[in-house]
Amino acid sequence: MNPVRKTILLLATAALVAAPLTSAEAASRYRVSASVSDDKLDLTSHDGSNRSTRIKGTVKGGKLKGKKIYFYASNTSARNQAYKYIGSDRLSSRGRFEKTWRPREGGTYQIKAVKRKGSGRSEGVDRTRVYVYHYTNLARFDGNAGNPGVRRVDKSGSVGGQNWSTAYEIDPGATATFTTQGYYCFRINFKIGVSDRTGGSGSYRVYQGGRMIKSGSLSRGDKFVEPTKTESKRMRAGEPVRVEASGATFVLGNPKAACTYPQRATPVR
């Protein structure tokens, strides 16, 4: 064979071997579709239910059985919003996957399902969202600066001989305010009763705007009261929580709320 012709043939063959994927091949990508079985988790649930969700979905593109898909979570409510690896699953012959995930802290999470590139296909990604509620101290939302009728009396303010590590004393006619708006809280809990220090009889109201959470009348020596499960769920995002005292000084003890934002110093609007 003519040496020149042989050289041209070898170069052409090499070009074919090293040639990039066709436009159709280059455009091929794993198609991922992900969702969650429950997008609102409650870490405050006493029976342990509703603390996990199943990340599930499908991948399309070529032979998939046994190949891995990886999952990552970003707590968009935290200061550090970097994605963290939370596990993987192997795909079925139909490209299906399912992974149980149990978050440990509250927040609004972005979940990312990733099928890494391979077999001539580009990486495929899909995202879904999970809201995780976790109890946080209402003192985080304290809006009582400059209010002389409301004082922090941690461990020293008592009701019927009981005290709490976080407590507020509220004088007659005063209202304590907790600025929870923007934090997407849905459950509240607290202890309330007439202060042992001052005594007397009076009434209280715990409310948000026109929505009553709990109210009642108590006297010195009465045991403190707390909201029932139904009352605790009357809380809603978007309005401050207010506690009003009338006729006597009340102590609000161990106030807390289940929110998606227990980690930040300021709310996400």
TASUL-V572282 format. One record per helix or strand of 2 or more residues. SS is the DSSP state (H for helix, E for strand). FROM is the first residue (numbers start at 1). LEN is the number of residues. Records with the same first field share a line. If there is no record, write none. Layout:
SS = FROM-LEN ; FROM-LEN
//
This chain:
H = 3-16 ; 23-5 ; 138-4 ; 229-4
E = 31-6 ; 40-3 ; 53-8 ; 68-8 ; 84-7 ; 96-6 ; 107-9 ; 121-2 ; 124-14 ; 150-3 ; 158-2 ; 162-2 ; 167-4 ; 175-4 ; 185-10 ; 201-8 ; 211-9 ; 241-6 ; 250-10
//
